[in-house]
Amino acid sequence: MTNKLTDKDKKDWQNFLDSSDKLQNKDIDNPQKKKIMVRSIDLHGYTLEEANKEISKFIENSFLNGVKKINVITGKGMRSKNYDDPYQSKDLSMLKHSIPEYIKNNSELMKKIIKIDFDSVNSTSKGNFDIFLKTIK
């Protein structure tokens, strides 16, 4: 590879400098916004009621903005205080299990969803799961 500028390169550069044409600024957002394909939401520290409200808003907003996949971070439920209360379910009181059940039982949300990754929900080694959204027609 040669590091020398050819006469043609010098001429092209000079023509560029002398030109009054403006270059497109690639740092400015394109008016045709690129669709975000994946978004994440972290529900650590939310109560079940707060988490249900947040996930509902998040799914609605993501669907309207053409998002294809949502990664929902709930945690594994390892520090859940529900283990101390024998009158509460040890599974469904944790966000990890309750949030997907809430979504599955909400017909309005399910109209926007292709699939919920229940394999991740049921995995003891994962504290997150994915939701795959339909596209607006």
C-alpha positions as CSV (number, residue, x, y, z in Angstrom):
1,M,0.0,0.0,0.0
2,T,1.3,3.4,-0.9
3,N,0.9,6.5,1.4
4,K,1.5,9.0,-1.4
5,L,-1.3,11.1,-2.8
6,T,-1.7,10.9,-6.6
7,D,-2.2,13.9,-8.7
8,K,-5.8,12.7,-9.2
9,D,-6.4,12.5,-5.4
10,K,-5.0,16.1,-5.0
11,K,-7.2,17.3,-7.8
12,D,-10.3,15.6,-6.4
13,W,-9.6,17.1,-2.9
14,Q,-9.1,20.6,-4.4
15,N,-12.4,20.3,-6.3
16,F,-14.1,19.3,-3.1
17,L,-12.7,22.3,-1.2
18,D,-13.6,24.7,-4.0
19,S,-17.1,23.2,-4.3
20,S,-20.1,25.0,-2.7
21,D,-22.1,21.8,-2.3
22,K,-23.0,20.9,1.2
23,L,-22.4,17.4,2.6
24,Q,-25.2,15.6,4.4
25,N,-24.6,15.6,8.2
26,K,-24.8,12.0,9.2
27,D,-24.9,12.9,12.9
28,I,-28.3,14.5,12.5
29,D,-31.2,12.1,13.0
30,N,-32.7,10.9,9.8
31,P,-36.3,12.0,9.4
32,Q,-37.1,8.5,8.5
33,K,-36.4,7.2,12.0
34,K,-34.9,3.7,12.2
35,K,-37.1,1.3,14.1
36,I,-35.8,0.1,17.4
37,M,-35.8,-3.7,17.1
38,V,-35.2,-4.6,20.8
39,R,-36.0,-2.7,24.1
40,S,-35.5,-3.7,27.7
41,I,-37.3,-2.9,30.9
42,D,-36.0,-3.7,34.4
43,L,-38.7,-4.3,37.0
44,H,-36.4,-4.9,39.9
45,G,-37.8,-3.3,43.1
46,Y,-41.3,-2.8,41.7
47,T,-44.3,-4.1,43.6
48,L,-46.5,-6.4,41.6
49,E,-49.1,-3.7,41.0
50,E,-46.5,-1.2,39.9
51,A,-44.8,-3.8,37.7
52,N,-48.1,-4.7,36.0
53,K,-48.8,-1.0,35.2
54,E,-45.3,-0.4,33.9
55,I,-45.2,-3.5,31.7
56,S,-48.6,-2.6,30.2
57,K,-47.4,0.9,29.3
58,F,-44.1,-0.5,28.0
59,I,-45.7,-3.1,25.8
60,E,-48.2,-0.6,24.4
61,N,-45.5,2.0,23.7
62,S,-43.1,-0.6,22.2
63,F,-45.9,-2.0,19.9
64,L,-46.8,1.5,18.6
65,N,-43.1,2.3,17.9
66,G,-42.6,-0.9,15.9
67,V,-40.3,-2.7,18.4
68,K,-40.0,-6.4,17.6
69,K,-38.7,-7.8,20.9
70,I,-38.9,-6.7,24.5
71,N,-36.5,-8.1,27.1
72,V,-38.2,-8.0,30.5
73,I,-35.8,-8.2,33.5
74,T,-37.5,-9.3,36.7
75,G,-34.7,-11.0,38.6
76,K,-34.7,-14.6,39.7
77,G,-36.8,-14.0,42.8
78,M,-34.1,-15.3,45.1
79,R,-34.5,-12.5,47.6
80,S,-38.3,-12.4,47.5
81,K,-39.9,-12.0,50.9
82,N,-42.7,-14.3,49.9
83,Y,-40.7,-17.3,51.1
84,D,-41.3,-16.1,54.6
85,D,-45.1,-16.1,54.3
86,P,-46.6,-19.6,54.1
87,Y,-49.9,-18.1,52.8
88,Q,-48.4,-16.7,49.6
89,S,-47.5,-18.7,46.6
90,K,-43.8,-19.2,46.4
91,D,-44.0,-19.1,42.5
92,L,-46.7,-16.7,41.4
93,S,-46.0,-14.0,43.9
94,M,-42.5,-13.3,42.3
95,L,-42.4,-10.9,39.4
96,K,-40.6,-13.6,37.4
97,H,-43.7,-15.7,37.3
98,S,-46.5,-13.1,37.9
99,I,-45.7,-10.7,35.1
100,P,-45.9,-13.2,32.3
101,E,-49.1,-14.6,33.8
102,Y,-50.5,-11.1,34.0
103,I,-49.7,-10.4,30.4
104,K,-51.0,-13.8,29.2
105,N,-54.4,-13.1,31.0
106,N,-54.7,-9.6,29.5
107,S,-56.4,-10.0,26.2
108,E,-55.6,-6.4,25.0
109,L,-51.9,-7.0,25.5
110,M,-52.0,-10.4,23.9
111,K,-53.4,-8.9,20.7
112,K,-50.1,-7.2,20.3
113,I,-47.9,-10.2,21.2
114,I,-46.7,-13.1,19.1
115,K,-45.0,-15.1,21.9
116,I,-43.8,-14.9,25.5
117,D,-40.7,-16.9,26.1
118,F,-42.0,-19.1,28.9
119,D,-38.9,-21.4,28.7
120,S,-36.9,-18.5,30.2
121,V,-39.5,-17.8,32.8
122,N,-39.4,-21.3,34.0
123,S,-35.6,-21.5,34.0
124,T,-34.1,-21.2,37.5
125,S,-30.9,-19.7,36.0
126,K,-32.6,-16.8,34.3
127,G,-34.0,-13.6,35.7
128,N,-35.4,-12.3,32.4
129,F,-37.6,-13.3,29.6
130,D,-38.5,-12.1,26.1
131,I,-41.7,-10.9,24.5
132,F,-42.0,-11.0,20.7
133,L,-44.4,-8.3,19.4
134,K,-46.6,-8.2,16.3
135,T,-46.2,-5.4,13.8
136,I,-48.8,-2.8,13.2
137,K,-50.6,-3.4,9.8
